[in-house]
């Protein structure tokens, strides 16, 4: 981890430093350093981070517009960007570099104006508006600065962490807007993943014999298909309960009764024998036929076949090669594993909330992934109305469809969700960092600056955590890439504030 942090710091230091002699984009660096005004504007899908020089009537000024797709936090790679001020427009027909449009603009009149930035990319159009001031001349510009005029966004504010767009675009980085959403009270507890009743099949021996494996690689956990041959129970060396001998005896009886029946049928047709004799021979033939074919369906010349009744995997293997088994003895347990039962053990002090439990998130012990009952097409099955014997907990059961990632028998951390309460500000659990007992978030200030904000977390449902204090609706927080910002804060503190591309 130490080496990783040092590597990140070196990368950011090289990107944010002031030595760019090998950079082929010196025009961007100088434009960025000279930019006196910044603004960050949003649509539902796009972020526009705009930097421009002071605007003077009749003089050309440069705009740098960084366009980020919010769903992926990647740069806009194609399209045109148009700027309109006071009815005058200027356009860049393509990004100068991925995500960055460079537009030159010459204001016609002085004064306060609305500016519109429009991105046209294929069939998608995104527009944002802002306000700009166009100075009449250079003297007015200096007088205006002398009055202590604040720029649209103050660059180099106290506690600012500088992280450039081109670095964010190259990294695993994500920013999300925070708005109030319904959030449920949570009961944190533990439990287990269990087999669903009916999803587990026990296979027993229909006759005594010696176990012969059909597949020597058949072990606990092996996958099997319905109808697959698992074992053969052979008894040809046994003096008692010899299944092969039984087969031969039944075959002889069946052959004899069949011949007798066919002979009596011909005689009965010719009225040589009585109806009673014919019916008796038919009954004997039918009984022998039933016994023989029932046995023959599962018996070969090697012995009694034992097949899988369902598709699934070997949950428990109870026999070994060459072992003798009795009739009715359990051979193997097969679990289909398609539907699983989740049991959450609720402590007695939460009895008053038991009736409000509606769903849950859960995290198996073998993974960091948190699942929701809804993600797995699950449902609440039952809530224990009494304390389970010996363990003093109240069970709550859920049924879920296994997507192949759930392991039967694993212990689980549960986040039981009760009836939703009023809207709350929540962030993903991964967005909250903790240091020496203080929890904090990284909050976006401008397109390329962030601040570390102490917050007070509330309840946690395994995926989202409620923020009680320190966060306001509409603010944008970093949900992925916090380590990069932590490293960037070290570089910023060492190198000082400033934006150099």
C-alpha positions in Angstrom: 0.0 0.0 0.0 2.9 2.4 0.9 4.5 1.8 -2.6 1.1 2.4 -4.2 0.6 5.8 -2.5 4.2 6.9 -3.4 3.6 5.9 -7.0 0.3 7.9 -7.1 2.0 10.9 -5.6 4.8 10.8 -8.2 2.3 10.6 -11.0 0.2 13.5 -9.8 3.4 15.5 -8.9 4.6 15.1 -12.5 1.2 16.2 -13.8 0.7 19.1 -11.5 4.2 20.4 -11.3 5.5 23.6 -13.0 8.2 22.0 -15.3 6.5 21.3 -18.6 9.5 21.7 -21.0 8.7 18.3 -22.6 4.9 19.0 -22.8 3.7 19.5 -26.4 0.7 21.6 -25.2 2.3 24.8 -23.9 -0.6 26.8 -25.4 -3.0 25.1 -22.9 -0.7 25.7 -20.0 -0.3 29.4 -20.6 -4.1 29.8 -21.3 -4.9 27.9 -18.1 -2.5 30.0 -16.0 -3.7 33.3 -17.5 -7.4 32.3 -17.1 -8.9 34.8 -14.7 -12.4 33.3 -14.6 -13.6 29.7 -14.0 -17.1 28.3 -13.8 -18.4 24.7 -13.5 -21.9 24.1 -14.9 -23.9 20.9 -15.1 -26.7 19.2 -17.1 -28.1 15.9 -16.0 -25.5 14.1 -18.2 -22.6 16.5 -18.7 -20.2 18.7 -16.7 -18.8 21.8 -18.4 -15.7 23.2 -16.7 -14.9 26.6 -18.3 -11.9 28.8 -18.0 -11.4 32.0 -19.9 -9.4 35.2 -19.9 -11.0 38.6 -19.0 -13.3 39.7 -21.8 -12.6 43.0 -23.4 -14.7 44.7 -26.1 -13.2 44.1 -29.6 -10.4 42.0 -28.3 -10.0 38.2 -28.8 -10.2 36.1 -25.7 -9.7 32.3 -25.3 -12.1 29.9 -23.7 -11.1 26.4 -22.6 -14.1 24.2 -22.1 -13.6 20.8 -20.5 -16.5 18.5 -21.1 -17.0 15.4 -19.0 -19.7 12.6 -19.4 -21.1 12.3 -15.9 -22.2 8.6 -16.2 -18.7 7.4 -16.9 -16.6 10.4 -15.9 -14.8 10.2 -19.2 -14.0 13.1 -21.6 -16.2 13.9 -24.6 -14.3 12.6 -27.6 -16.3 14.1 -30.5 -18.7 16.9 -31.3 -18.8 20.7 -31.6 -19.0 23.4 -28.9 -20.7 26.7 -29.5 -20.5 29.9 -27.3 -23.1 32.6 -27.7 -22.7 36.0 -26.0 -25.0 39.0 -26.8 -26.1 37.3 -30.0 -22.6 36.7 -31.2 -21.4 33.1 -31.6 -18.1 31.3 -31.9 -17.7 27.6 -32.5 -15.1 24.8 -32.1 -15.9 22.0 -34.5 -14.0 19.3 -32.6 -12.1 18.9 -29.4 -8.6 20.2 -29.5 -7.7 17.3 -27.2 -10.0 14.6 -25.8 -12.6 16.4 -23.7 -11.1 19.9 -24.2 -12.6 22.5 -26.6 -10.6 25.7 -27.4 -12.8 28.6 -28.6 -11.6 32.1 -29.5 -14.2 34.8 -29.0 -14.4 38.5 -29.8 -17.0 40.4 -27.8 -18.8 43.2 -29.7 -20.3 45.2 -26.8 -19.3 45.9 -23.3 -21.6 45.1 -20.3 -23.1 42.2 -18.4 -24.4 39.4 -20.7 -25.7 35.8 -20.5 -23.4 33.3 -22.1 -24.7 30.0 -23.5 -22.4 26.9 -24.0 -23.9 24.3 -26.3 -22.4 20.8 -27.0 -23.6 19.0 -30.1 -22.4 15.4 -30.3 -24.3 13.3 -32.8 -28.0 13.5 -31.9 -27.2 14.7 -28.4 -27.4 18.4 -27.5 -26.4 19.7 -24.1 -26.7 23.4 -23.1 -25.8 25.4 -20.0 -25.9 29.2 -19.3 -23.9 31.6 -17.2 -23.2 35.3 -16.9 -20.1 37.1 -18.0 -18.8 40.7 -17.9 -17.3 42.3 -21.0 -15.0 45.3 -20.2 -15.1 48.4 -22.3 -11.3 48.7 -22.3 -8.1 47.7 -20.5 -8.4 50.6 -18.1 -11.9 49.6 -16.9 -10.6 46.1 -16.5 -7.9 47.2 -14.1 -10.3 49.5 -12.2 -12.7 46.7 -11.8 -10.0 44.4 -10.4 -9.0 47.2 -8.0 -12.5 47.1 -6.5 -11.8 43.6 -5.3 -14.1 41.9 -7.8 -14.5 38.2 -7.2 -14.1 35.8 -10.0 -16.8 33.2 -10.8 -15.0 30.6 -8.8 -12.1 31.5 -6.5 -8.9 29.6 -7.5 -6.6 28.6 -4.7 -9.2 28.6 -1.9 -8.1 27.5 1.6 -8.1 23.7 1.9 -8.5 23.2 -1.9 -7.1 20.0 -3.4 -6.1 20.4 -7.0 -6.8 17.4 -9.3 -6.7 18.2 -13.0 -9.3 17.0 -15.4 -6.8 15.1 -17.6 -5.7 13.2 -14.5 -9.3 12.3 -13.5 -10.1 11.1 -17.0 -7.2 8.7 -17.0 -8.0 7.3 -13.6 -10.7 5.2 -11.9 -12.5 8.3 -10.8 -16.2 9.2 -10.2 -18.2 12.1 -8.8 -21.9 11.9 -7.9 -24.4 14.5 -7.0 -26.1 14.0 -3.6 -29.9 14.5 -3.3 -32.3 13.3 -0.5 -33.6 9.8 -1.1 -35.8 7.5 1.0 -33.7 5.5 3.5 -34.6 2.8 5.9 -33.6 2.2 9.5 -31.2 -0.7 9.6 -30.7 -3.6 11.9 -27.2 -5.0 11.6 -26.8 -8.7 12.4 -25.4 -12.0 11.2 -26.8 -15.2 9.7 -26.2 -18.0 7.3 -26.9 -19.1 3.7 -28.9 -22.3 3.7 -30.3 -24.8 1.3 -33.9 -24.2 0.4 -36.2 -27.0 1.5 -37.0 -29.1 -1.6 -33.8 -28.0 -3.4 -31.7 -30.7 -1.7 -32.2 -34.3 -2.6 -31.1 -37.3 -0.6 -30.2 -40.5 -2.7 -30.4 -43.8 -0.8 -29.6 -47.4 -1.7 -32.5 -49.3 -3.0 -30.7 -52.5 -2.3 -27.7 -53.7 -0.4 -24.4 -54.0 -2.3 -20.8 -52.9 -2.7 -20.4 -49.3 -4.0 -18.6 -48.9 -7.4 -18.0 -45.3 -8.5 -18.9 -44.5 -12.1 -16.5 -41.5 -12.0 -13.4 -41.7 -9.9 -13.3 -37.9 -9.7 -16.7 -37.6 -8.1 -16.2 -35.6 -4.9 -18.1 -33.2 -2.7 -18.7 -30.1 -4.8 -18.8 -31.9 -8.2 -21.5 -30.8 -10.6 -23.9 -33.5 -11.8 -26.7 -33.6 -14.3 -30.2 -35.2 -13.8 -30.1 -38.9 -14.8 -26.3 -39.0 -14.6 -24.9 -42.4 -13.4 -23.2 -41.9 -10.0 -22.6 -45.4 -8.6 -23.3 -49.1 -9.3 -24.2 -51.3 -6.3 -22.8 -54.7 -7.1 -23.5 -57.9 -5.1 -22.4 -60.7 -7.4 -19.9 -61.9 -4.9 -22.4 -61.8 -2.0 -24.2 -64.9 -0.8 -27.1 -62.8 0.5 -29.0 -59.9 -1.0 -27.4 -60.7 -4.3 -29.1 -58.2 -6.7 -27.8 -59.9 -9.8 -29.2 -63.2 -8.6 -32.5 -61.5 -7.9 -32.5 -60.1 -11.4 -31.9 -63.5 -12.9 -34.6 -65.1 -10.8 -37.1 -62.4 -11.7 -36.1 -62.7 -15.4 -36.8 -66.5 -15.2 -40.2 -66.0 -13.5 -41.1 -63.3 -16.0 -40.1 -65.5 -19.0 -42.1 -68.5 -17.6 -45.3 -66.5 -16.7 -45.2 -64.7 -20.1 -45.0 -68.1 -22.0 -47.8 -69.5 -19.8 -50.0 -66.5 -20.4 -49.5 -66.5 -24.2 -50.3 -70.3 -24.3 -53.5 -69.9 -22.1 -54.6 -66.9 -24.2 -54.6 -69.1 -27.3 -56.4 -72.0 -25.5 -59.0 -69.6 -24.0 -59.7 -68.2 -27.5 -60.4 -71.8 -28.6 -62.6 -72.4 -25.5 -60.2 -75.2 -24.4 -59.6 -73.7 -20.9 -61.8 -71.9 -18.5 -61.9 -68.1 -18.1 -60.7 -68.5 -14.5 -57.5 -70.3 -15.6 -56.8 -67.6 -18.2 -57.3 -64.7 -15.7 -55.0 -66.4 -13.2 -52.2 -66.8 -15.8 -52.7 -63.1 -16.9 -52.5 -61.9 -13.3 -49.3 -63.9 -12.7 -47.7 -62.6 -15.9 -48.6 -58.9 -15.0 -47.2 -59.2 -11.5 -43.9 -60.8 -12.7 -43.7 -58.2 -15.5 -44.0 -55.3 -13.1 -41.4 -56.7 -10.7 -38.9 -57.5 -13.4 -39.1 -54.2 -15.3 -39.0 -52.2 -12.1 -35.7 -53.9 -11.2 -34.4 -54.0 -14.8 -34.8 -50.2 -15.2 -32.0 -49.7 -12.7 -30.0 -52.9 -13.0 -27.3 -53.8 -15.5 -25.2 -56.9 -15.7 -22.7 -55.1 -13.4 -25.3 -54.3 -10.7 -27.9 -51.7 -9.5 -27.5 -48.3 -11.1 -27.8 -45.2 -8.9 -28.5 -42.0 -10.9 -28.8 -38.3 -10.0 -32.5 -37.3 -9.5 -31.8 -33.6 -10.2 -29.1 -31.4 -11.7 -26.9 -29.6 -9.2 -23.7 -30.4 -7.2 -22.7 -32.9 -4.6 -23.4 -31.3 -1.3 -22.4 -34.3 0.8 -20.9 -37.6 -0.2 -21.5 -40.4 2.4 -19.9 -43.4 0.8 -16.5 -44.4 -0.6 -15.3 -46.8 -3.3 -15.7 -50.5 -2.2 -17.9 -49.8 0.8 -20.8 -52.1 1.5 -24.2 -50.4 2.1 -27.5 -51.6 3.4 -30.9 -51.1 1.8 -32.1 -47.5 2.6 -28.6 -46.2 3.6 -27.9 -42.6 2.5 -25.4 -42.5 -0.4 -25.2 -38.9 -1.4 -27.0 -35.5 -1.0 -27.4 -33.4 -4.1 -28.3 -29.7 -4.0 -29.7 -27.9 -7.0 -28.4 -24.6 -5.5 -30.8 -22.6 -7.8 -32.8 -21.2 -4.9 -31.3 -20.5 -1.5 -32.6 -19.7 1.9 -31.1 -16.8 3.9 -31.5 -16.8 7.7 -30.9 -13.6 9.6 -30.6 -14.0 13.4 -32.2 -11.0 15.0 -31.3 -10.1 18.7 -34.3 -9.9 21.1 -33.8 -6.2 21.7 -35.1 -5.5 18.2 -38.3 -7.4 18.6 -40.3 -4.2 18.4 -38.8 -3.6 14.9 -39.4 -7.1 13.7 -42.8 -6.3 12.1 -41.3 -3.4 10.2 -38.6 -5.5 8.4 -39.3 -5.4 4.7 -36.1 -6.4 2.9 -32.3 -6.6 3.4 -28.8 -6.2 2.0 -26.3 -8.9 2.9 -22.5 -9.5 2.6 -21.2 -13.1 2.6 -18.0 -13.6 4.7 -16.0 -14.7 1.7 -16.4 -11.5 -0.4 -16.5 -7.7 -0.1 -19.6 -7.5 -2.4 -22.9 -6.5 -0.8 -26.0 -8.0 -2.4 -29.6 -6.9 -2.1 -32.6 -9.2 -1.9 -34.2 -7.4 -4.9 -31.0 -7.9 -7.0 -31.4 -11.6 -6.7 -35.2 -11.7 -7.3 -35.7 -12.6 -3.7 -38.5 -12.1 -1.2 -39.1 -12.1 2.5 -40.4 -15.5 3.6 -41.1 -15.4 7.3 -40.3 -13.6 10.5 -39.8 -15.7 13.6 -42.6 -15.2 16.2 -40.5 -16.8 18.9 -36.9 -17.1 20.1 -35.1 -20.0 18.5 -34.2 -22.7 20.9 -30.7 -22.6 22.4 -29.4 -19.5 20.5 -31.7 -16.8 21.8 -32.3 -15.1 18.4 -35.4 -14.5 16.3 -34.9 -15.9 12.8 -35.9 -13.9 9.7 -35.9 -15.9 6.4 -35.5 -14.7 2.8 -35.6 -16.6 -0.4 -33.2 -15.6 -3.2 -32.3 -16.9 -6.7 -28.6 -17.9 -6.8 -26.7 -16.1 -9.5 -23.8 -18.6 -9.1 -21.9 -16.5 -6.6 -23.6 -17.6 -3.4 -22.0 -20.3 -1.3 -24.4 -22.5 0.7 -23.3 -22.8 4.4 -21.4 -19.4 4.4 -21.9 -17.0 7.2 -23.4 -13.6 6.3 -23.5 -10.1 7.6 -27.1 -8.8 7.3 -28.4 -5.2 7.0 -32.1 -5.7 7.7 -34.1 -2.7 6.3 -37.3 -1.6 7.9 -40.0 0.7 6.7 -38.5 3.7 4.8 -38.3 6.9 6.7 -38.2 10.5 5.5 -35.7 11.4 2.8 -32.1 11.4 3.8 -28.7 12.3 2.3 -26.9 9.1 1.6 -23.6 8.3 -0.1 -22.0 5.0 -1.1 -20.1 3.3 1.8 -17.0 3.4 -0.3 -17.1 7.2 -0.5 -16.6 7.6 3.3 -13.1 7.5 4.6 -12.1 7.3 8.2 -8.9 8.6 9.9 -8.3 8.5 13.6 -12.0 8.2 14.4 -13.0 11.1 12.0 -15.1 10.3 9.0 -14.9 12.5 5.9 -15.8 12.9 2.3 -14.2 14.6 -0.7 -16.5 17.3 -2.0 -16.1 18.9 -5.4 -15.6 22.7 -5.4 -14.9 23.4 -9.0 -14.2 21.2 -12.0 -10.6 20.7 -10.9 -10.6 21.3 -7.1 -11.9 19.4 -4.1 -12.0 19.7 -0.4 -11.9 17.1 2.4 -15.0 17.5 4.5 -15.6 16.0 8.0 -19.0 14.4 8.2 -21.1 12.6 10.8 -22.3 9.3 9.4 -25.6 7.7 10.5 -27.0 4.3 9.7 -25.4 2.0 7.2 -27.2 -0.6 5.0 -24.1 -2.2 3.6 -24.3 -0.2 0.4 -25.2 3.3 1.4 -24.5 5.3 4.6 -26.7 8.1 5.9 -24.9 11.5 6.4 -26.3 13.3 9.4 -24.0 16.3 9.4 -21.5 17.9 7.1 -23.2 17.5 3.7 -25.8 19.6 1.8 -28.3 18.6 -1.0 -26.9 19.2 -4.5 -23.3 18.9 -3.5 -21.1 16.5 -5.5 -18.9 14.0 -3.8 -16.1 11.7 -5.0 -17.3 8.1 -4.9 -14.3 6.5 -6.6 -10.6 7.6 -6.5 -10.3 8.9 -3.0 -6.7 7.7 -2.7 -5.8 9.8 -5.7 -7.2 12.9 -4.0 -5.4 12.0 -0.7 -2.1 11.8 -2.7 -3.0 15.0 -4.6 -3.6 16.8 -1.3 0.0 16.0 -0.3 1.3 17.4 -3.6 -0.8 20.5 -3.3 0.4 21.2 0.2 4.0 20.8 -0.8 3.9 22.6 -4.2 1.3 25.2 -3.2 -1.9 26.2 -5.0 -2.2 26.7 -8.7 -3.4 25.2 -11.9 -0.9 24.2 -14.5 -1.8 22.0 -17.3 
